[in-house]
Amino acid sequence: MSTVKSGPWFTATAGTAVLNGALRPAGRRRRLASFVYEALLLLAVLVVASFPIAPIVQALPVPWGRYFQQVYLVVVAGGYLVWFWTHGGQTLAMKTWRIRLVSLQGGAVCGRQAWLRYGLALLGVAACGLGLLWALWDREGQFLHDRLAGTRLVDSTALDAP
């Protein structure tokens, strides 16, 4: 099998399940619906995660308390998403909309890939959403952070079937 470059840090071999089309990419509408649902769930997680650090934030000087809380919440959001991505490839929203995050080989995503995907997604959103808009022009409809991290969002109905 020949090696195909999939991103700056990961490679895949041609003929794997994902590359030969055995796993269909998740549709744009389903990914958008999952994204909105995920945002609502993540908001709830972050609100609950804010309670234990409220006294610390209030005790710190004005700008430092805010910075501490922002960094803390970014780490909590990353921990939430990465944990689900590395333990089954699906968050609750992704399960609801039958979407799974897989590596280019079609298998589970490792921790390094998941954290890389999260960091790149943050950068893509911070750049006026260009990382998400990339999917409109991508030949397979994948996000830029998925391309760079060597991951894909696929339709999980074929994977969930007995």
N, C-alpha and C positions, 0 to 999 in steps of 0.2 A: 504494500500500500504506500502511496505517496503521501508526503506531509503537506498540509495546507496551512498557511499562516492565518490565524484567526484573530490575533490581537498582538500588541507589543509584548505581552507577558505569557501568552498561552498559545499552544499549537494543537491542531487536531489532525487526525488522519482521514484522508478521503475514503468514502465508503461507510462512514459511521452512520448510525441511525438518523441523527439530526441532519447531517449534510446531504444524505441521499433522499430526504423528503419523507422518511417514515413518520417523523413527528411534524405535524402541521404547526406553523406559527399561529399564535393566538390572534384573533381578529382585532382590528383597531377599536371597534365599538365596545367589545368586551373588555379590552385593556383600559379604555377610558372609564367604563362603569366600575371596574375593579379599583382604579386609581381614586375615584371619588369616594367609594366605600372605604378604601384604605385610609384616606385622609380623615374621615370621620372617626374611624377606630383609633387611629394614631393620635388624634386630638384628645380622645378620652384617656388613652394611656398616658399622654404627657400631662394632662391635668392632674391625674392621680399621682403621677411621679413627682409633681411639683410640691405636693403637701409636705413630705418629710424635709425638704430643704428650705421651706419658707422662713423658718427662724434664722438660718444661716444667711440667707439673702438679705434679710432685714437688718442683721447685725453688721454686715459689711458696709463700707462707705458706698455712696450712691453709684458711681459708675461700675465699681468692682462687683457689687452684688448682681447687677444686671448681666455683666459679662459671665460671671460664674454660672448663673442660671441658664443662660443661652448655651454655653458649652455643655453643661450638664444635660440639658434637654436634647441636644444634638447626639450626644453619646447614648442616651436612653433610647432615642428613636432608632439609632443604628443598631444597638443591642437587640432591640425588639425585632427589627427586620432581618438582621443577619441570623439570629437564632432560628427563626422560622425558615429562612431560605436554606440553612444548612441542616435542618431537621425535617426533611420531607419536601422541601422546595416550594411550600405554599403557606402564605399567611391565611387568615380567615377569609379575607376578601378574595384572595386568589382561589381558595377552595370553592367559594360561592359561585364564582364566575368560571370555574373549571380552567384555570390557568396554572401552569407550573413553571418554575425557573429551573433550567437544566444547564449543564455544561455543554459545550459543542459536541462532546461525545455522547450526549443523551443521558448522562448519569448525574449523580448528586453534585451540587456545587460545594467546593471546599471553602473553609473559612476565609482564606486569603482572597479568593475570587469574590466572595460575598462582600467583604469589607471594601475591596477595590470598587465593586459595582456601586456600593452605597456612596463612597467618596466621590466617584465620578458623577453619579446622579446629582449629588449636592452641587457640584461645580456646574453641571449642565443647567440646573434650575436657577442657580445664582447668575448665570450668563443669560438672563432674560428668557429662560426656558428653551434655549437653543438645543440642548441635549435631548429634550423631548420632541421638539419640532423636527429633529433629524429624521424621525420615523416617517414623516410625510414623503421624504425623498429617498429613503433607503429602499433598495430593491426588494428586501424581504420584510420591510415595515418594522425593523428592529430599532430600538433606541441607541443613541451613540454610546451610552455607558455599557450597554450589553455588548456592542461590537468590541469595545476596547477591553472589557473584562473577560471576554470569551464565554459569555452566557447567552441564553435565549429564553424568551417567554414562549411556551408552546401550549397548544390545546391539550389539556390533560385527560380528555374523555377516552382516548385510546390507551392511555397509561393506567387509568382507573378500572378499565374493564377486566373482569375475571379471566 
